[in-house]
Amino acid sequence: MRSIKLILLTLALFAGFNTLAQDRKQVKIARVQDEIIIDGLLDEVTWKNADLADDFQQNFPTDGIKANAITEMKFSYDDKFIYIGAKLYNTGPSKYVTPSLRRDFRGGGNDMFIVHFDTFDDKTNAFQFGINPFGVRREGLVSNGGGSRGDLSLDWENKWFGEATQHDGYWMVEMAIPFKSIRFKEGGTIWNINSYRIDSNTGERSTWNPIPRNFVLYSLAHTGQLVWDKPLDNPGANIAVIPYASANMAGSGGYTPSGETDELPRTSESSGNFGFDAKIGVGPALNLDLTVNPDFSQVEVDRQVTNLDRFEIFFPERRQFFLENADLFGQFGQDGLRPFFSRRIGVSRDESTGQNIQNKINFGARLSGKLNNNWRIGVLNMQADEERDINLPQINYTVAALQRKVFSRSNIGFILINKQDLRNENGTNFDQFNRVIGVDYNLASSDNVWNGKIFYHRSFDKQRLDDSYATAASLAYSTIDWRIQSRVQKVGDNYNPEVGFARRSGYEFASLEVRKNFYPEKGPFQQFNPLVSFETFQNDANGTTDSELRLGVDTQLKNTGRFNASLVRNFIYLFGDFDPTREGNLELPEGSEYTFTNFEASYNSDTRQFFFYTLRTSAGQYFNGNRYSLGGNINYRFQPYGLVSLDFNYNNIRLPDPYGDADIFLIGPRFDITFNKSLFWTTFIQYNSQIDNININSRLQWRFKPVSDLFIAYTDNYFPGDFVNKNRALVIKMTYWLNL
């Protein structure tokens, strides 16, 4: 393990100096010549005279050639807004694809026009804004240089304006983005930008500045430049207050859907709540978020999943307070080994229903952003109230992060996390705590060929135990023909990041994956990627405790679908008694070990069709028995008004006597209806046999002004056998975005 780390460190440091020159397009931006009306028509004098950015290049199904769907893009600005205008020609009939009229659409089969701005010329972070032919908008944040899938979050929201119009043979776009909605360097004259377009008629994906097809469309290593006609001014005072008010009615036990009662006691309660968030621009580059009595997660419910693993499941963060510059806090460590995970704050889990519940936050503050082109800073402090029902004391959370850019796109980051019980029972302060300190080096070469990370973290608490550290290194090499990635970790027995996400402790881990990229010129496949991967966990006491060998192939189809298949060989040593069915059957004994092989496959159909689906299946051995599973989703789109879908997952587990069998079902029909671009109704039902629960969740959302909403949410939980109610709740909540 030690020698592997030294090799990775040497390669990472060497790759950090990779600063190969790249051809980059430029487009000029000049001040408006007349007033721009955001109507999607591009009939102002400004647009006639603005510099033209065109000659988009294909990224899919091939690259390095001119796009068939012609796109023309222009920019302008005034004191308050940066304006974007675009004319997008069709390659066939004017039949466009949108999943619905709901904001923040995504998907490779949908028509869309996207622009992202790297306003600090660091090729690491960017703001993204997009629109489709129906005028539906989306905005997001790109982090980690857009090095891989998952580096784009569409959960971030902000106030901006945009319209689109459809014409014979083309569609047009006008967008107005307030300078106060983004962060940028005062006095700057160049932004890194790129734009991409998806054309549903052919499935073509094209970008203004070329991006090789082995990289994602939001790769920040392949941006062009937006050249301003004069240095940028400070946008002035930037303060937004977002107050909310909510009413809650909840009850539990004692009745069925038909109204019949049983022996369970009934309880009911109602309450009201109010509070506010505030966003304060500290200059054009820093943002101060404040929150007082926030109402986190009261109108959002996580989709349930089947858990047949021995470890906790990771759910992503979607709360607005935590999203801007979220990577600065949340990207320390690696997947499955994070020192800070913001969902530990303000959300706890009620195991009786499998649902997340709110842990009241009294107040919080969060300062984040850029000090200059090389330094980023983030400081967070939040005070949570106690939750006696689940034995959660009153906790204060403090996080401080500092990041320094090095080489062309790499950086070094430092983090401190402190979880403190300020009002423990014995009346003394500061003796009940959990802390983590850490340093990360994040590698991103100038051309995105090399990406990697090296980090060391250490936890501290009252017991002052030794062996409380986590260290790791990873390196990925990606070219048009190959992708090779390796990772090593070593985690001490007593490493305990209570505000983080660590699935296990006391192990050493190593993995290697080699993937070859083929691009057939004929046939249904756009990309064909055979792969082999291996990973292993071990410790000093037991040697190898887990391993996985995978032989497989991933494919991308020319119709935008995907097909993947793998043969997997697993080895697992059990540190404790474990029931693989999670159904209360006799547990496999501690200290036993199992080697088993299974086949896995998945298929994603063409999402441009009204009817589309995803199927996942596995079959083969499972511990000392067998397991067969089938899952996925089936969707029908009533364009443009929404989707009706069915999520499903079935696991058939058969273990030899006396360990028992299990048939585990997770079924979730979902109705996602958008009456227009302001009124949305979503209802989904989830039956989960694993936690013996039926959940009904229905939510009506009215966006009466930009980023201002009225929510009416109803949720109900039942025992499946007799439909006796566990609990139910009705929440009415209104938020309003007020610029001061």
NUKOLDO-559663 format. One record per residue (C-alpha): residue number from 1; x, y, z. Coordinates in nm, 3 decimals. Example, Ala and Ser with C-alpha at 12.3 -4.5 7.8 and 13.67 -1.06 7.14 Angstrom:
2
resi xx yy zz
1 1.230 -0.450 0.780
2 1.367 -0.106 0.714
//
This chain:
740
resi xx yy zz
1 0.000 0.000 0.000
2 0.276 0.246 0.093
3 0.460 0.198 -0.236
4 0.140 0.247 -0.435
5 0.078 0.577 -0.258
6 0.428 0.699 -0.335
7 0.381 0.614 -0.703
8 0.048 0.794 -0.714
9 0.193 1.097 -0.538
10 0.478 1.120 -0.788
11 0.245 1.089 -1.086
12 -0.001 1.341 -0.941
13 0.263 1.603 -0.876
14 0.408 1.549 -1.222
15 0.066 1.572 -1.386
16 -0.005 1.893 -1.199
17 0.252 2.069 -1.415
18 0.073 1.969 -1.736
19 0.002 2.304 -1.901
20 -0.020 2.218 -2.267
21 -0.146 2.502 -2.480
22 -0.494 2.463 -2.630
23 -0.675 2.644 -2.908
24 -0.949 2.858 -2.759
25 -1.224 3.052 -2.931
26 -1.309 3.408 -2.836
27 -1.626 3.615 -2.859
28 -1.654 3.985 -2.771
29 -1.921 4.138 -2.550
30 -2.016 4.507 -2.580
31 -2.264 4.728 -2.401
32 -2.624 4.737 -2.527
33 -2.721 4.994 -2.790
34 -3.091 4.990 -2.703
35 -3.322 4.843 -2.443
36 -3.349 4.465 -2.463
37 -3.692 4.315 -2.403
38 -3.672 3.951 -2.295
39 -3.929 3.807 -2.537
40 -3.723 3.554 -2.731
41 -3.738 3.749 -3.061
42 -3.387 3.903 -3.098
43 -3.526 4.206 -3.283
44 -3.325 4.475 -3.103
45 -3.047 4.674 -3.270
46 -2.803 4.538 -3.012
47 -2.840 4.185 -3.148
48 -2.790 4.292 -3.507
49 -2.450 4.443 -3.422
50 -2.325 4.202 -3.153
51 -2.024 3.980 -3.215
52 -2.125 3.638 -3.347
53 -2.017 3.307 -3.188
54 -2.102 3.017 -3.417
55 -1.925 2.720 -3.578
56 -2.039 2.476 -3.307
57 -1.856 2.141 -3.316
58 -1.999 1.795 -3.260
59 -1.939 1.613 -2.932
60 -2.186 1.328 -3.004
61 -2.213 1.102 -3.193
62 -1.862 1.196 -3.306
63 -1.628 1.489 -3.250
64 -1.390 1.707 -3.445
65 -1.643 1.796 -3.717
66 -1.885 2.081 -3.768
67 -2.229 2.038 -3.610
68 -2.520 1.964 -3.843
69 -2.756 2.171 -3.626
70 -2.633 2.528 -3.674
71 -2.627 2.750 -3.363
72 -2.558 3.124 -3.352
73 -2.489 3.292 -3.016
74 -2.435 3.655 -2.912
75 -2.374 3.848 -2.589
76 -2.435 4.198 -2.452
77 -2.474 4.372 -2.115
78 -2.592 4.681 -1.929
79 -2.554 4.799 -1.570
80 -2.764 4.516 -1.426
81 -2.764 4.221 -1.663
82 -2.556 4.011 -1.895
83 -2.769 3.919 -2.199
84 -2.747 3.608 -2.417
85 -2.919 3.572 -2.751
86 -2.918 3.262 -2.970
87 -3.074 3.134 -3.291
88 -3.084 2.756 -3.320
89 -3.160 2.603 -3.659
90 -3.331 2.265 -3.690
91 -3.207 1.968 -3.888
92 -3.558 1.841 -3.958
93 -3.921 1.894 -3.853
94 -3.976 2.140 -3.567
95 -4.068 1.870 -3.316
96 -3.898 1.931 -2.985
97 -3.862 1.715 -2.674
98 -3.906 1.832 -2.315
99 -3.976 1.614 -2.011
100 -4.228 1.872 -1.881
101 -4.263 2.243 -1.809
102 -4.083 2.205 -1.475
103 -3.768 2.404 -1.416
104 -3.428 2.229 -1.401
105 -3.493 1.970 -1.670
106 -3.208 1.742 -1.771
107 -3.145 1.448 -2.001
108 -2.947 1.370 -2.315
109 -3.259 1.332 -2.531
110 -3.410 1.676 -2.464
111 -3.367 1.987 -2.675
112 -3.168 2.247 -2.485
113 -2.931 2.541 -2.514
114 -2.681 2.586 -2.228
115 -2.417 2.846 -2.142
116 -2.175 2.826 -1.850
117 -1.952 3.101 -1.712
118 -1.620 3.046 -1.536
119 -1.601 3.401 -1.405
120 -1.265 3.370 -1.226
121 -1.064 3.204 -1.502
122 -0.977 2.911 -1.275
123 -1.138 2.635 -1.491
124 -1.263 2.478 -1.168
125 -1.607 2.626 -1.096
126 -1.876 2.773 -1.317
127 -2.235 2.901 -1.319
128 -2.459 2.736 -1.576
129 -2.781 2.869 -1.732
130 -2.999 2.699 -1.989
131 -3.336 2.702 -2.164
132 -3.531 2.483 -2.404
133 -3.767 2.562 -2.697
134 -4.065 2.577 -2.459
135 -3.901 2.852 -2.251
136 -3.834 2.619 -1.957
137 -3.525 2.730 -1.769
138 -3.255 2.560 -1.566
139 -2.954 2.678 -1.369
140 -2.675 2.489 -1.201
141 -2.326 2.487 -1.061
142 -2.025 2.308 -1.212
143 -1.751 2.199 -0.969
144 -1.426 2.003 -0.980
145 -1.354 2.136 -1.326
146 -1.637 1.932 -1.478
147 -1.398 1.641 -1.484
148 -1.665 1.371 -1.475
149 -2.036 1.300 -1.454
150 -2.177 1.420 -1.125
151 -1.984 1.749 -1.125
152 -2.298 1.940 -1.232
153 -2.567 2.017 -0.973
154 -2.904 2.155 -1.085
155 -3.033 2.196 -0.728
156 -2.896 2.551 -0.695
157 -3.150 2.826 -0.771
158 -3.124 3.198 -0.836
159 -3.319 3.478 -0.998
160 -3.277 3.535 -1.372
161 -3.497 3.568 -1.682
162 -3.531 3.393 -2.015
163 -3.775 3.329 -2.300
164 -3.776 3.113 -2.612
165 -3.985 3.127 -2.930
166 -4.044 2.859 -3.193
167 -4.037 2.940 -3.564
168 -4.043 2.754 -3.893
169 -3.706 2.578 -3.908
170 -3.549 2.729 -3.598
171 -3.603 2.850 -3.241
172 -3.465 3.156 -3.064
173 -3.355 3.236 -2.712
174 -3.311 3.549 -2.502
175 -3.167 3.532 -2.152
176 -3.094 3.803 -1.893
177 -2.876 3.709 -1.596
178 -2.836 3.968 -1.318
179 -2.478 4.041 -1.225
180 -2.597 4.007 -0.865
181 -2.695 3.644 -0.922
182 -2.337 3.533 -0.990
183 -1.996 3.596 -0.838
184 -1.710 3.742 -1.041
185 -1.385 3.932 -1.019
186 -1.421 4.309 -1.009
187 -1.207 4.466 -1.282
188 -1.191 4.145 -1.482
189 -1.189 4.158 -1.863
190 -1.209 3.788 -1.960
191 -1.445 3.509 -1.854
192 -1.403 3.149 -1.958
193 -1.725 3.033 -2.123
194 -1.869 2.754 -2.328
195 -2.206 2.664 -2.468
196 -2.362 2.336 -2.567
197 -2.672 2.238 -2.754
198 -2.869 1.913 -2.776
199 -3.082 1.857 -3.086
200 -3.348 1.590 -3.028
201 -3.415 1.532 -3.398
202 -3.076 1.367 -3.454
203 -2.954 1.329 -3.095
204 -2.657 1.547 -3.185
205 -2.471 1.723 -2.903
206 -2.253 2.015 -3.001
207 -2.035 2.270 -2.824
208 -1.904 2.613 -2.919
209 -1.548 2.548 -2.802
210 -1.469 2.187 -2.899
211 -1.480 1.916 -2.630
212 -1.352 1.565 -2.707
213 -1.629 1.306 -2.685
214 -1.464 1.121 -2.395
215 -1.536 1.424 -2.172
216 -1.867 1.561 -2.041
217 -2.028 1.864 -2.205
218 -1.950 2.089 -1.908
219 -1.576 2.016 -1.898
220 -1.414 2.342 -1.787
221 -1.078 2.239 -1.932
222 -1.219 2.310 -2.279
223 -1.365 2.658 -2.257
224 -1.344 2.955 -2.489
225 -1.325 3.316 -2.378
226 -1.575 3.600 -2.340
227 -1.382 3.924 -2.387
228 -1.535 4.234 -2.226
229 -1.506 4.575 -2.386
230 -1.412 4.730 -2.049
231 -1.321 4.609 -1.698
232 -1.617 4.492 -1.491
233 -1.756 4.721 -1.222
234 -1.870 4.623 -0.875
235 -2.244 4.542 -0.910
236 -2.325 4.735 -0.593
237 -2.529 4.634 -0.291
238 -2.653 4.279 -0.323
239 -2.894 4.172 -0.049
240 -3.180 3.926 -0.082
241 -3.409 3.818 0.201
242 -3.617 3.503 0.163
243 -3.876 3.483 0.444
244 -4.105 3.184 0.482
245 -4.415 3.092 0.679
246 -4.553 2.743 0.723
247 -4.840 2.559 0.888
248 -4.813 2.195 0.984
249 -5.079 1.944 1.082
250 -4.973 1.592 1.178
251 -5.128 1.281 1.325
252 -5.032 0.919 1.384
253 -5.188 0.583 1.459
254 -5.536 0.457 1.513
255 -5.706 0.460 1.174
256 -5.711 0.303 0.831
257 -5.784 0.468 0.494
258 -6.151 0.369 0.537
259 -6.170 0.538 0.877
260 -6.186 0.220 1.089
261 -5.993 0.236 1.416
262 -5.786 -0.026 1.594
263 -5.602 -0.045 1.923
264 -5.322 0.197 1.830
265 -5.352 0.532 2.012
266 -5.427 0.835 1.804
267 -5.215 1.148 1.831
268 -5.251 1.475 1.648
269 -5.091 1.815 1.659
270 -5.073 2.133 1.460
271 -4.818 2.409 1.456
272 -4.701 2.712 1.266
273 -4.355 2.832 1.192
274 -4.172 3.119 1.031
275 -3.818 3.225 0.964
276 -3.598 3.358 0.689
277 -3.284 3.316 0.486
278 -3.073 3.603 0.362
279 -2.809 3.623 0.090
280 -2.568 3.914 0.122
281 -2.305 3.984 -0.140
282 -1.975 4.073 0.026
283 -1.829 4.241 -0.278
284 -1.882 4.068 -0.613
285 -1.696 3.749 -0.520
286 -1.810 3.645 -0.169
287 -2.155 3.553 -0.043
288 -2.285 3.550 0.313
289 -2.583 3.319 0.371
290 -2.781 3.368 0.690
291 -3.068 3.157 0.819
292 -3.294 3.197 1.120
293 -3.527 2.914 1.215
294 -3.511 2.751 0.871
295 -3.767 2.492 0.767
296 -3.540 2.235 0.605
297 -3.681 1.930 0.425
298 -4.047 1.977 0.511
299 -4.168 1.967 0.151
300 -3.913 1.720 0.014
301 -3.918 1.342 0.065
302 -3.635 1.113 -0.043
303 -3.724 0.835 -0.281
304 -3.689 0.510 -0.093
305 -3.438 0.249 -0.204
306 -3.380 -0.116 -0.127
307 -3.076 -0.162 0.096
308 -2.919 -0.509 0.085
309 -2.578 -0.376 0.178
310 -2.417 -0.383 0.522
311 -2.367 -0.007 0.525
312 -2.555 0.324 0.530
313 -2.693 0.469 0.205
314 -2.579 0.813 0.084
315 -2.852 1.063 -0.015
316 -2.743 1.388 -0.188
317 -2.788 1.739 -0.047
318 -3.060 1.951 -0.211
319 -3.124 2.231 0.040
320 -3.056 2.576 -0.104
321 -2.871 2.711 0.200
322 -2.590 2.457 0.147
323 -2.561 2.456 -0.232
324 -2.362 2.759 -0.348
325 -1.992 2.666 -0.322
326 -2.102 2.327 -0.186
327 -1.791 2.165 -0.333
328 -1.572 2.386 -0.114
329 -1.714 2.214 0.195
330 -1.841 1.880 0.069
331 -1.576 1.757 -0.177
332 -1.303 1.690 0.078
333 -1.223 1.320 0.082
334 -1.374 1.076 -0.167
335 -1.711 0.913 -0.229
336 -1.791 0.698 0.072
337 -1.528 0.874 0.282
338 -1.625 1.238 0.339
339 -1.518 1.432 0.652
340 -1.817 1.668 0.608
341 -2.164 1.581 0.482
342 -2.414 1.867 0.520
343 -2.714 1.635 0.552
344 -2.590 1.550 0.900
345 -2.712 1.901 0.989
346 -3.086 1.960 1.022
347 -3.199 1.615 0.908
348 -3.228 1.297 1.113
349 -3.382 0.965 1.030
350 -3.694 0.813 1.186
351 -3.624 0.441 1.158
352 -3.988 0.351 1.230
353 -4.092 0.485 0.889
354 -3.762 0.500 0.704
355 -3.826 0.871 0.644
356 -3.599 1.166 0.713
357 -3.734 1.409 0.969
358 -3.642 1.766 1.051
359 -3.396 1.846 1.328
360 -3.474 2.208 1.406
361 -3.201 2.461 1.332
362 -3.220 2.777 1.540
363 -2.984 2.985 1.327
364 -2.687 2.958 1.097
365 -2.440 3.155 0.888
366 -2.226 3.061 0.591
367 -1.959 3.275 0.422
368 -1.817 3.135 0.100
369 -1.656 3.239 -0.224
370 -1.339 3.381 -0.373
371 -1.083 3.603 -0.205
372 -0.901 3.637 -0.537
373 -0.818 3.419 -0.837
374 -0.612 3.181 -0.624
375 -0.790 3.164 -0.288
376 -1.137 3.039 -0.189
377 -1.277 3.047 0.163
378 -1.575 2.890 0.336
379 -1.692 2.925 0.697
380 -2.014 2.774 0.832
381 -2.173 2.783 1.178
382 -2.514 2.638 1.268
383 -2.693 2.581 1.597
384 -2.937 2.288 1.610
385 -3.204 2.225 1.871
386 -3.239 1.900 2.062
387 -3.475 1.625 1.948
388 -3.571 1.429 2.257
389 -3.779 1.173 2.067
390 -3.468 1.037 1.898
391 -3.221 1.129 2.178
392 -3.042 1.398 1.978
393 -2.890 1.671 2.199
394 -2.849 2.038 2.114
395 -2.548 2.060 1.883
396 -2.339 2.341 1.737
397 -2.170 2.277 1.401
398 -1.872 2.476 1.275
399 -1.686 2.417 0.949
400 -1.397 2.618 0.804
401 -1.244 2.548 0.463
402 -0.964 2.718 0.272
403 -0.855 2.636 -0.082
404 -0.549 2.754 -0.277
405 -0.515 2.712 -0.654
406 -0.184 2.563 -0.771
407 -0.049 2.492 -1.120
408 -0.302 2.532 -1.402
409 -0.621 2.387 -1.247
410 -0.517 2.199 -0.932
411 -0.563 2.311 -0.571
412 -0.477 2.241 -0.209
413 -0.755 2.255 0.050
414 -0.766 2.264 0.431
415 -1.073 2.185 0.641
416 -1.172 2.198 1.009
417 -1.502 2.052 1.134
418 -1.624 2.089 1.492
419 -1.939 1.927 1.636
420 -1.998 2.050 1.992
421 -2.264 1.974 2.252
422 -2.294 2.314 2.421
423 -2.560 2.210 2.670
424 -2.484 1.858 2.786
425 -2.644 1.712 3.095
426 -2.356 1.764 3.339
427 -2.356 2.135 3.265
428 -1.996 2.161 3.143
429 -1.910 2.288 2.801
430 -1.652 2.175 2.545
431 -1.599 1.819 2.676
432 -1.851 1.656 2.441
433 -1.722 1.709 2.089
434 -1.614 1.555 1.763
435 -1.360 1.727 1.537
436 -1.191 1.656 1.208
437 -0.900 1.836 1.047
438 -0.774 1.757 0.700
439 -0.572 1.857 0.398
440 -0.648 1.761 0.036
441 -0.449 1.802 -0.284
442 -0.680 1.796 -0.588
443 -0.519 1.734 -0.924
444 -0.673 1.856 -1.250
445 -0.443 1.893 -1.549
446 -0.499 2.171 -1.801
447 -0.640 1.935 -2.064
448 -0.842 1.718 -1.820
449 -0.638 1.408 -1.910
450 -0.511 1.372 -1.552
451 -0.736 1.399 -1.247
452 -0.665 1.283 -0.895
453 -0.656 1.349 -0.523
454 -0.438 1.292 -0.217
455 -0.566 1.364 0.134
456 -0.505 1.310 0.504
457 -0.779 1.360 0.765
458 -0.779 1.305 1.140
459 -1.068 1.294 1.389
460 -1.059 1.398 1.756
461 -1.300 1.345 2.044
462 -1.310 1.325 2.422
463 -1.162 0.973 2.432
464 -0.844 1.079 2.248
465 -0.806 0.744 2.076
466 -0.510 0.665 1.853
467 -0.541 0.535 1.498
468 -0.810 0.794 1.418
469 -0.708 0.899 1.068
470 -0.803 0.850 0.704
471 -0.566 0.891 0.411
472 -0.609 0.816 0.044
473 -0.477 0.881 -0.306
474 -0.640 0.846 -0.647
475 -0.538 0.908 -1.004
476 -0.734 0.893 -1.330
477 -0.596 0.906 -1.685
478 -0.849 0.974 -1.961
479 -0.791 1.003 -2.335
480 -1.002 0.944 -2.643
481 -0.892 0.576 -2.639
482 -0.838 0.486 -2.273
483 -0.956 0.556 -1.921
484 -0.743 0.417 -1.638
485 -0.811 0.501 -1.276
486 -0.671 0.380 -0.946
487 -0.746 0.453 -0.583
488 -0.595 0.356 -0.247
489 -0.722 0.430 0.105
490 -0.615 0.355 0.458
491 -0.854 0.428 0.744
492 -0.771 0.381 1.111
493 -0.981 0.175 1.349
494 -1.096 0.482 1.542
495 -1.154 0.731 1.261
496 -1.494 0.885 1.340
497 -1.617 1.185 1.136
498 -1.958 1.230 1.301
499 -2.052 1.516 1.064
500 -1.920 1.323 0.767
501 -1.994 1.006 0.576
502 -1.762 0.710 0.633
503 -1.913 0.372 0.556
504 -1.654 0.179 0.759
505 -1.327 0.216 0.950
506 -1.018 0.006 1.015
507 -0.923 -0.101 0.664
508 -0.691 -0.063 0.368
509 -0.842 -0.038 0.022
510 -0.706 -0.049 -0.332
511 -0.878 -0.043 -0.670
512 -0.788 -0.033 -1.038
513 -1.008 0.005 -1.343
514 -0.897 -0.010 -1.707
515 -1.141 0.086 -1.981
516 -1.082 0.087 -2.358
517 -1.290 0.320 -2.577
518 -1.402 0.207 -2.921
519 -1.610 0.423 -3.158
520 -1.770 0.203 -3.428
521 -1.841 0.380 -3.756
522 -2.128 0.145 -3.838
523 -2.401 -0.023 -3.638
524 -2.612 0.092 -3.341
525 -2.324 0.174 -3.105
526 -2.172 0.519 -3.075
527 -1.928 0.401 -2.812
528 -1.823 0.053 -2.694
529 -1.616 0.028 -2.375
530 -1.490 -0.309 -2.249
531 -1.355 -0.282 -1.896
532 -1.191 -0.473 -1.616
533 -1.184 -0.354 -1.256
534 -1.066 -0.492 -0.926
535 -1.099 -0.365 -0.571
536 -1.003 -0.510 -0.236
537 -1.040 -0.429 0.135
538 -0.803 -0.572 0.393
539 -0.684 -0.526 0.750
540 -0.398 -0.653 0.964
541 -0.609 -0.899 1.164
542 -0.800 -1.072 0.885
543 -0.612 -1.008 0.562
544 -0.851 -0.962 0.272
545 -1.205 -0.893 0.396
546 -1.378 -0.788 0.074
547 -1.290 -0.800 -0.293
548 -1.463 -0.754 -0.627
549 -1.345 -0.849 -0.975
550 -1.556 -0.713 -1.260
551 -1.537 -0.793 -1.631
552 -1.783 -0.594 -1.835
553 -1.876 -0.365 -2.117
554 -2.043 -0.024 -2.117
555 -2.199 0.111 -2.434
556 -2.354 0.431 -2.564
557 -2.606 0.386 -2.846
558 -2.649 0.629 -3.133
559 -3.016 0.665 -3.040
560 -2.898 0.811 -2.701
561 -2.972 0.486 -2.514
562 -2.723 0.286 -2.309
563 -2.651 -0.081 -2.245
564 -2.411 -0.214 -1.981
565 -2.329 -0.570 -1.871
566 -2.082 -0.721 -1.624
567 -1.975 -1.050 -1.470
568 -1.885 -0.990 -1.104
569 -1.688 -1.208 -0.863
570 -1.726 -1.111 -0.493
571 -1.556 -1.214 -0.171
572 -1.695 -1.099 0.167
573 -1.579 -1.168 0.524
574 -1.838 -1.089 0.791
575 -1.717 -0.888 1.091
576 -2.051 -0.938 1.262
577 -2.365 -1.145 1.232
578 -2.554 -1.037 0.919
579 -2.890 -1.118 0.761
580 -2.845 -1.076 0.382
581 -3.223 -1.058 0.339
582 -3.266 -0.782 0.602
583 -3.601 -0.950 0.674
584 -3.538 -1.074 1.028
585 -3.417 -1.419 0.926
586 -3.140 -1.612 1.099
587 -2.813 -1.423 1.055
588 -2.500 -1.558 0.892
589 -2.239 -1.594 1.168
590 -1.961 -1.351 1.243
591 -1.627 -1.466 1.103
592 -1.773 -1.656 0.809
593 -1.662 -1.578 0.456
594 -1.828 -1.613 0.115
595 -1.723 -1.610 -0.249
596 -1.997 -1.571 -0.507
597 -2.042 -1.474 -0.873
598 -2.330 -1.297 -1.043
599 -2.421 -1.133 -1.372
600 -2.546 -0.771 -1.392
601 -2.698 -0.581 -1.684
602 -2.884 -0.256 -1.747
603 -3.051 -0.089 -2.042
604 -3.167 0.273 -2.085
605 -3.397 0.326 -2.381
606 -3.418 0.633 -2.607
607 -3.555 0.913 -2.385
608 -3.662 1.113 -2.692
609 -3.960 0.880 -2.730
610 -4.287 0.938 -2.546
611 -4.252 0.593 -2.390
612 -3.910 0.517 -2.245
613 -3.771 0.297 -1.972
614 -3.473 0.173 -1.775
615 -3.420 -0.191 -1.682
616 -3.163 -0.334 -1.439
617 -3.118 -0.699 -1.358
618 -2.880 -0.930 -1.177
619 -2.870 -1.305 -1.135
620 -2.642 -1.550 -0.967
621 -2.494 -1.644 -0.633
622 -2.545 -1.436 -0.318
623 -2.350 -1.520 -0.001
624 -2.435 -1.891 0.055
625 -2.743 -1.884 -0.168
626 -2.879 -1.716 -0.480
627 -3.032 -1.381 -0.569
628 -3.228 -1.264 -0.870
629 -3.332 -0.902 -0.909
630 -3.518 -0.685 -1.155
631 -3.556 -0.308 -1.126
632 -3.585 0.013 -1.318
633 -3.852 0.256 -1.424
634 -4.116 0.286 -1.693
635 -4.214 0.635 -1.815
636 -4.471 0.790 -2.043
637 -4.441 1.160 -2.131
638 -4.751 1.371 -2.195
639 -4.555 1.644 -2.366
640 -4.517 1.911 -2.251
641 -4.726 1.863 -1.938
642 -4.536 1.594 -1.757
643 -4.460 1.231 -1.687
644 -4.632 0.926 -1.548
645 -4.374 0.677 -1.429
646 -4.334 0.360 -1.228
647 -4.018 0.285 -1.030
648 -3.980 -0.075 -0.926
649 -3.731 -0.309 -0.768
650 -3.775 -0.678 -0.689
651 -3.521 -0.901 -0.516
652 -3.567 -1.276 -0.491
653 -3.326 -1.414 -0.231
654 -3.298 -1.786 -0.160
655 -3.062 -1.903 0.114
656 -3.023 -2.262 0.237
657 -3.191 -2.371 0.559
658 -3.194 -2.249 0.827
659 -3.119 -1.898 0.697
660 -3.445 -1.835 0.513
661 -3.564 -1.667 0.196
662 -3.698 -1.327 0.103
663 -3.901 -1.155 -0.166
664 -3.836 -0.782 -0.137
665 -4.050 -0.535 -0.328
666 -4.011 -0.163 -0.379
667 -4.276 -0.015 -0.607
668 -4.333 0.354 -0.664
669 -4.579 0.497 -0.917
670 -4.523 0.868 -0.973
671 -4.731 1.141 -1.138
672 -4.540 1.458 -1.226
673 -4.777 1.709 -1.385
674 -4.684 2.064 -1.487
675 -4.992 2.269 -1.573
676 -4.771 2.555 -1.689
677 -4.426 2.693 -1.608
678 -4.546 2.810 -1.266
679 -4.782 2.541 -1.135
680 -4.659 2.188 -1.064
681 -4.820 1.885 -0.901
682 -4.626 1.574 -0.803
683 -4.767 1.263 -0.637
684 -4.585 0.941 -0.571
685 -4.666 0.626 -0.380
686 -4.389 0.405 -0.242
687 -4.443 0.051 -0.119
688 -4.132 -0.082 0.055
689 -4.160 -0.435 0.190
690 -3.816 -0.408 0.350
691 -3.932 -0.147 0.603
692 -4.296 -0.261 0.592
693 -4.423 0.076 0.476
694 -4.653 0.239 0.224
695 -4.580 0.608 0.176
696 -4.804 0.851 -0.011
697 -4.662 1.192 -0.088
698 -4.838 1.463 -0.286
699 -4.707 1.813 -0.342
700 -4.852 2.115 -0.520
701 -4.607 2.395 -0.600
702 -4.705 2.740 -0.728
703 -4.412 2.959 -0.832
704 -4.593 3.292 -0.818
705 -4.276 3.499 -0.868
706 -3.913 3.410 -0.954
707 -3.776 3.181 -0.680
708 -4.090 3.249 -0.470
709 -4.318 2.953 -0.403
710 -4.630 2.829 -0.232
711 -4.611 2.460 -0.137
712 -4.892 2.235 -0.022
713 -4.750 1.894 0.070
714 -4.932 1.590 0.209
715 -4.764 1.270 0.325
716 -4.907 0.949 0.470
717 -4.745 0.627 0.596
718 -4.922 0.294 0.647
719 -4.852 -0.062 0.750
720 -4.904 -0.261 0.428
721 -5.078 -0.560 0.586
722 -5.384 -0.390 0.735
723 -5.335 -0.029 0.620
724 -5.323 0.095 0.979
725 -5.185 0.448 0.968
726 -4.838 0.516 1.110
727 -4.842 0.892 1.064
728 -4.963 1.159 0.829
729 -4.891 1.526 0.780
730 -5.009 1.827 0.585
731 -4.765 2.113 0.531
732 -4.841 2.452 0.378
733 -4.538 2.668 0.319
734 -4.473 2.996 0.139
735 -4.136 3.148 0.052
736 -4.072 3.487 -0.106
737 -3.749 3.615 -0.260
738 -3.714 3.985 -0.180
739 -3.427 4.190 -0.324
740 -3.336 4.491 -0.110
//
